[in-house]
Amino acid sequence: MKTPFETEERRAFRKTMRDFVTREIMPFADAWDEAGEIPWELHQKTGALGVWGFGIDEAYGGLGFDDCFMRAAFNEEFGRSGTGGVGAAMNGRMISIEPIHRLASPEIKDRVLGDIIAGRKGSSLGVTEPGGGSDVANLKTTARRDGNHFVLNGSKTFITGGMTSDYFVIPARTGGAGLGGISLFFVEADTPGFSRSALPRKMGWWCSDQATLFLDDVRVPAENMMGEEDRGFLAIMENFNLERVALIAAMLGMMKACFEDSLAWAEERETFGKKMIRHQVIRHKLADISTSIDAVEAFLNMICHNVNEGPMPVAEICKCKVFTSKALEKVASESMQILGGAGYLRGNRIERIYREVKVMAIGGGSEEIMRDLAMRQMGH
Ligand SMILES: Cc1cc2nc3c(=O)[nH]c(=O)nc-3n(C[C@H](O)[C@H](O)[C@H](O)COP(=O)(O)OP(=O)(O)OC[C@H]3O[C@@H](n4cnc5c(N)ncnc54)[C@H](O)[C@@H]3O)c2cc1C
């Protein structure tokens, strides 16, 4: 759809991203997913595009500017690859870059941000715990002050990049119960007492790693506290907004992939003496898929505009994330239906996307939590 927000720069940026994904990812995505890993080289190739540097000062290796439309385009093009695991493995670091940039000490920023943004090192955000991910205010990991250090104890799970990242942003309880007692910490993977184990086999996202992290008397310097003591909950919540925009954009790319592949199939395959596209039922399915894409795209564009202009449209982001994962669920199912048995075979975008719907409906704030937060943001 045409949009009033299109500019020459944004068009050129999208083309760069599309060309990159088409050349560097799509031909290999299936093999990487089956192998359960991606060569580290892709981190560096992606890093060289600068895409992890949105909103980050140039002094730290960032782009020195931000644009939500470009953020969305980049995530959408990764989504279009139809292999969510690649997007998770590469772009999972985005949710830790922002808090490091905003809240870590100048020494830490100087030392690590350039490497993370360039793809030489990996970083992760570890919020979710074995006891639960939705109720962040209730997290159990503790950080006890001991002189000039904090000592962390607890466990995190489902952490994307957890097996391969060098740096972690870890919220832990420094104060009393509830949201007012949480602080953020910068933790390096080689700190004594830090260990990790890979999650068992997953429904999708095969080529990205998720880990359980164990913090067993992990001592970090007091300067590794990020931001103010006991004020970490708000920082986590603020960080979720751009993560959710990225997920919405990735889902938009996934829906476009479903449309492209099911349309191509319907135009090619014949049943009952004519091309499938000539059967009205199939045409209606495709029209509905295309309508869902238009609706999400329009919603996302308005969100990007409002993110750029401020203030952060939190309720709309929450509502759009639910709307999009629900739309994706239907789109993935209907496009696989168009492919028939062929869609059920491994090695095609639609089959993978169908298996990756649920992680989008749960990760980064589940559908239930998104609806609840939207209502609260609207004052109810
Ligand atoms: C592949 C993958 C990658 C992930 N990567 C990361 C990562 O990098 N970092 C990280 O910190 N986390 C990560 N997560 C964790 C993710 O954020 C959590 O799974 C999510 O927040 C939900 O938490 P939970 O699984 O503990 O479910 P729970 O919080 O136990 O909730 C279970 C179900 O109950 C529903 N529910 C909970 N409370 C309510 C309520 N009050 N009302 C109605 N329904 C409710 C939830 O919506 C959910 O459907 C990842 C998860 C997956 C699957």
PDBQT file of the ligand as one rigid body, heavy atoms in Angstrom, charges set to zero:
ROOT
HETATM    1  C1  LIG A 401      11.596 -18.906  21.874  1.00  0.00    +0.000 C 
HETATM    2  C2  LIG A 401      11.483 -17.964  23.037  1.00  0.00    +0.000 A 
HETATM    3  C3  LIG A 401      12.457 -16.969  23.209  1.00  0.00    +0.000 A 
HETATM    4  C4  LIG A 401      12.407 -16.134  24.317  1.00  0.00    +0.000 A 
HETATM    5  N1  LIG A 401      13.413 -15.202  24.524  1.00  0.00    +0.000 NA
HETATM    6  C5  LIG A 401      13.454 -14.494  25.703  1.00  0.00    +0.000 A 
HETATM    7  C6  LIG A 401      14.546 -13.616  26.004  1.00  0.00    +0.000 A 
HETATM    8  O1  LIG A 401      15.464 -13.420  25.202  1.00  0.00    +0.000 OA
HETATM    9  N2  LIG A 401      14.562 -12.993  27.210  1.00  0.00    +0.000 N 
HETATM   10  C7  LIG A 401      13.567 -13.164  28.144  1.00  0.00    +0.000 A 
HETATM   11  O2  LIG A 401      13.642 -12.569  29.220  1.00  0.00    +0.000 OA
HETATM   12  N3  LIG A 401      12.507 -13.977  27.865  1.00  0.00    +0.000 NA
HETATM   13  C8  LIG A 401      12.429 -14.640  26.686  1.00  0.00    +0.000 A 
HETATM   14  N4  LIG A 401      11.368 -15.478  26.416  1.00  0.00    +0.000 N 
HETATM   15  C9  LIG A 401      10.347 -15.673  27.429  1.00  0.00    +0.000 C 
HETATM   16  C10 LIG A 401       9.029 -15.004  27.113  1.00  0.00    +0.000 C 
HETATM   17  O3  LIG A 401       9.136 -13.618  27.233  1.00  0.00    +0.000 OA
HETATM   18  C11 LIG A 401       7.993 -15.614  28.083  1.00  0.00    +0.000 C 
HETATM   19  O4  LIG A 401       7.765 -16.946  27.651  1.00  0.00    +0.000 OA
HETATM   20  C12 LIG A 401       6.708 -14.839  28.134  1.00  0.00    +0.000 C 
HETATM   21  O5  LIG A 401       6.915 -13.580  28.720  1.00  0.00    +0.000 OA
HETATM   22  C13 LIG A 401       5.636 -15.586  28.952  1.00  0.00    +0.000 C 
HETATM   23  O6  LIG A 401       6.157 -16.006  30.172  1.00  0.00    +0.000 OA
HETATM   24  P1  LIG A 401       5.999 -17.538  30.628  1.00  0.00    +0.000 P 
HETATM   25  O7  LIG A 401       6.368 -18.399  29.498  1.00  0.00    +0.000 OA
HETATM   26  O8  LIG A 401       6.748 -17.716  31.884  1.00  0.00    +0.000 OA
HETATM   27  O9  LIG A 401       4.465 -17.732  30.869  1.00  0.00    +0.000 OA
HETATM   28  P2  LIG A 401       3.652 -17.383  32.195  1.00  0.00    +0.000 P 
HETATM   29  O10 LIG A 401       3.970 -16.021  32.646  1.00  0.00    +0.000 OA
HETATM   30  O11 LIG A 401       3.805 -18.495  33.169  1.00  0.00    +0.000 OA
HETATM   31  O12 LIG A 401       2.175 -17.415  31.623  1.00  0.00    +0.000 OA
HETATM   32  C14 LIG A 401       1.590 -18.615  31.103  1.00  0.00    +0.000 C 
HETATM   33  C15 LIG A 401       0.344 -18.272  30.306  1.00  0.00    +0.000 C 
HETATM   34  O13 LIG A 401      -0.604 -17.674  31.177  1.00  0.00    +0.000 OA
HETATM   35  C16 LIG A 401      -0.976 -16.406  30.676  1.00  0.00    +0.000 C 
HETATM   36  N5  LIG A 401      -1.131 -15.497  31.819  1.00  0.00    +0.000 N 
HETATM   37  C17 LIG A 401      -0.216 -15.184  32.771  1.00  0.00    +0.000 A 
HETATM   38  N6  LIG A 401      -0.720 -14.307  33.635  1.00  0.00    +0.000 NA
HETATM   39  C18 LIG A 401      -1.981 -14.037  33.222  1.00  0.00    +0.000 A 
HETATM   40  C19 LIG A 401      -3.015 -13.179  33.685  1.00  0.00    +0.000 A 
HETATM   41  N7  LIG A 401      -2.844 -12.386  34.748  1.00  0.00    +0.000 N 
HETATM   42  N8  LIG A 401      -4.192 -13.173  33.024  1.00  0.00    +0.000 NA
HETATM   43  C20 LIG A 401      -4.376 -13.967  31.940  1.00  0.00    +0.000 A 
HETATM   44  N9  LIG A 401      -3.427 -14.777  31.437  1.00  0.00    +0.000 NA
HETATM   45  C21 LIG A 401      -2.245 -14.810  32.073  1.00  0.00    +0.000 A 
HETATM   46  C22 LIG A 401       0.144 -15.945  29.786  1.00  0.00    +0.000 C 
HETATM   47  O14 LIG A 401      -0.313 -15.048  28.813  1.00  0.00    +0.000 OA
HETATM   48  C23 LIG A 401       0.600 -17.260  29.182  1.00  0.00    +0.000 C 
HETATM   49  O15 LIG A 401      -0.222 -17.544  28.082  1.00  0.00    +0.000 OA
HETATM   50  C24 LIG A 401      11.358 -16.273  25.266  1.00  0.00    +0.000 A 
HETATM   51  C25 LIG A 401      10.361 -17.236  25.060  1.00  0.00    +0.000 A 
HETATM   52  C26 LIG A 401      10.418 -18.076  23.974  1.00  0.00    +0.000 A 
HETATM   53  C27 LIG A 401       9.349 -19.116  23.822  1.00  0.00    +0.000 C 
ENDROOT
TORSDOF 0
